Amino acid sequence: MENCQFLGLRKFPYLFVQFRTILHHYFKIILLSVLTFQPTFDTKILKPIMAASNSHTTCKNFYIFGSNISFSKSPILHQAAFKHHKLPHSYEIHQTPSTEPLAELINAPNFGGASVTMPHKLDISTYCSEISSDAKIIGAINTLVVIRDGSGKRIGLQGDNSDWSGLVSCLNSKEKDVLREARTGLVIGAGGASRAALYALFKLGIRDIYLANRTQSNAEKIAQEFSALFPITVLPNLKAFEEHGVKPEIIIGTIPADVTSVEDFSGSLFAADKGICVDMAYKPRDTHLLKVAMGREGWATVTGVEVLLAQAYVQSELWLGLPAPKEEMARALEELDLRSEASEGASGKL
């Protein structure tokens, strides 16, 4: 056998035949294993793939769950994303004082996901088969993500939080030198949004974090819940900064704009030479807090509308597994605001 030179077996044709038989046998075993292999990846790794398989098939219904949310801008944002990706999905406002009536919508086969706002950010967890590590730490859920396998079959529901990552994205888009040098951060208010703001400061590397709230006990409760991860200094009011000699470089407001005045934010609050001020309230766009910050040289501002957009981009990508069409979503919101202003102006003339 002239061709029996493999592995020096030319002089031993019998051994060569035996060796070839053994190789053939094990090749069949390996091939069979490959063809029948079923991976068991972590659902977090596969989530974008699962979302994508869900996005391009049948119509799915998305919602925003909350109370007193008839003014929500979320529908116009996500409908713009669906339109851009040529998807047949819907996004609707669903108001309810409790989470109990939501079972039918969430368990429906065509449920695609949901935004969650107050007062349901805690109670909505009862519907979740898993909760992201960020949402667990923050203690609040603002996004429901349906988890599906490769065939599109629903296998779970994850609670997540996009508020903190939206804040981080907004802050990173501003003055880079401020973020690099910032050591002190302040969160105003101790409601649900304050948790995401505190976590965002921590993720940005801010280590001297202060929380100011009129009801000090509420702020102390939140500080205690975060104490295992990072310390928070609680202040009874904003004037206490003068006593402590603190000059925050990042300030995040988390309270409704209509319960404050410009006078609330005067004094030494903006004593730092430069900084970034964020207000998560977006009605009106230029809140009292932002107006004061705009009048201080060296301070950049982030509106609540910017935060709303940033967290909506995150939600869209979690649901669809596709890049958020940021320009289209921002344009849709701008057009909505222009229509609202025109409508209010027309009403004022009557």
Residue pairs with C-beta under 8 A, 6 or more apart in sequence:
1 10
1 13
1 16
2 10
4 10
4 12
4 13
4 16
6 16
6 19
7 16
7 19
9 15
9 16
9 19
43 50
43 130
43 147
43 155
43 156
43 158
44 132
46 149
46 150
47 145
47 147
47 158
47 318
47 321
48 317
48 321
49 150
49 321
50 147
50 148
50 149
50 150
50 321
51 145
51 146
51 148
51 318
51 319
51 320
51 321
52 320
52 321
52 322
53 148
53 150
53 151
53 152
53 321
54 60
54 112
54 146
54 148
54 152
54 321
55 85
55 87
55 89
55 319
55 320
55 321
55 322
56 87
57 152
58 88
58 110
59 88
59 89
59 90
59 110
60 89
60 90
60 110
60 111
60 112
60 113
61 89
61 90
61 91
61 92
61 105
61 108
61 110
61 111
61 112
62 78
62 89
62 90
62 91
62 92
62 112
62 113
62 114
62 115
62 319
63 91
63 92
63 93
63 94
63 105
63 114
63 115
64 72
64 74
64 75
64 91
64 92
64 93
64 94
64 114
64 115
64 116
64 117
65 94
65 96
65 99
65 102
65 114
65 115
65 116
65 117
65 120
65 124
66 72
66 95
66 116
66 117
66 118
66 119
66 120
67 95
67 96
67 97
67 118
67 119
67 120
68 95
69 93
69 95
69 117
70 93
70 95
71 283
72 93
72 117
73 282
73 308
73 333
73 336
74 91
74 93
74 115
74 308
74 312
75 91
75 92
75 93
76 332
76 333
76 336
77 308
77 309
77 312
77 316
77 329
77 332
77 333
78 91
78 312
78 315
78 316
78 329
79 90
79 91
79 332
80 325
80 328
80 329
80 331
80 332
81 316
81 320
81 324
81 325
81 328
81 329
82 88
82 89
82 90
82 91
83 328
84 325
84 328
85 320
85 322
85 325
87 320
89 112
94 102
94 105
96 102
97 119
98 120
98 123
99 120
99 123
99 124
99 126
99 127
102 120
102 124
102 127
103 127
105 111
106 114
106 127
106 144
106 157
109 154
111 146
112 146
112 319
113 143
113 144
113 145
113 146
113 315
113 318
113 319
114 143
114 144
115 142
115 143
115 315
116 124
116 141
116 142
116 143
116 144
117 142
118 191
118 192
121 140
121 141
121 142
121 192
122 139
122 140
122 141
122 192
124 141
124 144
124 159
125 131
125 141
125 159
127 144
127 157
127 159
128 141
128 144
128 157
128 158
128 159
129 147
129 156
129 157
129 158
130 147
130 156
130 157
130 158
130 159
131 141
131 158
131 159
131 160
132 158
132 159
132 160
132 161
134 160
134 161
134 164
134 165
134 199
135 141
135 159
135 160
135 161
137 199
137 226
137 229
138 161
138 163
138 164
138 195
138 196
138 199
139 195
139 225
140 161
140 163
140 192
140 195
140 196
141 159
141 160
141 161
142 160
142 161
142 162
142 163
142 196
142 311
143 159
143 160
143 161
143 162
143 314
143 315
143 318
144 157
144 158
144 159
144 160
145 157
145 158
145 159
145 160
145 318
145 319
146 154
146 156
146 157
146 319
147 154
147 155
147 156
147 157
147 158
148 154
148 155
149 155
160 318
161 196
162 311
162 312
162 314
162 315
162 318
163 193
163 196
163 197
163 200
163 307
163 311
164 196
164 197
164 199
164 200
164 203
165 200
165 310
165 311
165 314
166 307
166 308
166 309
166 310
166 311
166 312
166 313
166 314
167 196
167 197
167 200
167 252
167 278
167 280
167 307
167 310
167 311
168 200
168 203
168 204
169 310
169 313
169 314
170 278
170 302
170 306
170 307
170 310
171 179
171 200
171 204
171 250
171 276
171 278
171 302
172 179
174 276
174 300
174 302
175 274
175 276
175 300
177 274
178 249
178 250
178 274
178 275
178 276
178 300
179 204
179 250
179 276
181 249
182 204
182 206
182 249
182 250
182 275
182 276
183 206
183 207
183 208
183 249
184 206
184 208
184 209
184 210
184 246
184 247
184 248
184 249
184 250
184 272
185 201
185 204
185 206
185 208
185 209
185 210
185 248
185 249
185 250
185 251
185 252
186 209
186 210
186 211
186 212
186 241
186 246
186 248
186 250
186 251
186 252
186 269
187 194
187 197
187 198
187 201
187 209
187 210
187 211
187 212
187 252
187 254
188 194
188 212
188 213
188 238
188 251
188 252
188 253
188 254
188 255
188 289
189 212
189 213
189 253
189 254
189 255
190 211
190 213
190 215
190 218
190 219
190 221
190 222
191 254
191 255
193 254
193 280
194 211
194 213
194 222
194 254
195 222
197 252
197 254
197 278
197 280
198 209
198 211
198 222
198 226
198 232
199 226
200 252
201 209
201 250
201 252
202 209
202 226
202 229
202 230
204 250
206 250
207 230
208 233
208 246
209 230
209 231
209 232
209 233
210 232
210 233
210 234
210 235
210 241
210 246
210 248
211 219
211 222
211 223
211 232
211 233
211 234
211 235
212 219
212 234
212 235
212 236
212 237
212 238
212 240
212 241
213 219
213 234
213 236
214 236
214 237
216 234
216 236
219 234
219 235
220 234
222 232
223 231
223 232
223 233
223 234
226 232
235 241
235 244
238 264
238 265
238 267
238 269
239 267
241 247
241 248
241 267
241 268
241 269
241 271
242 267
242 268
247 268
247 271
247 272
248 269
248 272
248 275
249 272
249 274
249 275
249 276
250 275
250 276
250 277
250 278
251 269
251 270
251 275
251 276
251 277
251 278
251 289
251 293
252 277
252 278
252 279
252 280
253 260
253 277
253 278
253 279
253 280
253 281
253 287
253 289
254 280
254 281
255 281
256 281
257 279
257 281
257 283
257 284
257 287
257 288
257 289
260 287
260 288
260 289
261 288
262 288
262 291
262 292
264 288
265 288
265 289
265 292
265 293
266 292
269 292
270 277
270 292
270 293
270 296
270 299
272 298
273 298
274 298
274 299
275 298
275 299
275 300
276 299
276 300
276 301
276 302
277 289
277 290
277 293
277 299
277 300
277 301
277 302
278 301
278 302
278 307
279 287
279 289
279 290
279 301
279 302
279 303
279 304
280 304
280 307
281 287
281 304
282 303
282 304
282 305
282 307
282 308
283 304
285 303
285 304
285 305
285 337
286 294
286 303
287 304
290 301
290 303
293 299
293 301
294 301
305 333
308 333
309 326
309 329
309 330
309 333
312 324
312 329
313 324
313 326
313 329
314 324
316 322
316 324
316 329
317 323
317 324
